[in-house]
Amino acid sequence: MNSDQFEGKWKQIKGDFKKKYGKITDDEYTEAEGDFDKLAGKVQEKYGKSKEDLKNEIDKW
């Protein structure tokens, strides 16, 4: 597991926390941000790409 994959796993955990916090505080923006962080973390873990690289690829779509 390289550092990008490890960071991806950490982002998934952080995304889960943000989503739960957003639900508790009724903050839809934080909840959505948690979903995005979790998705970015899963992709980063699988492919070893950074969040910035993923954002650039998504923007190209």
Secondary structure, 3 states (H helix, E strand, C coil): CCHHHHHHHHHHHHHHHHHHHHHHHCCHHHHHHHHHHHHHHHHHHHHCCCHHHHHHHHHHC
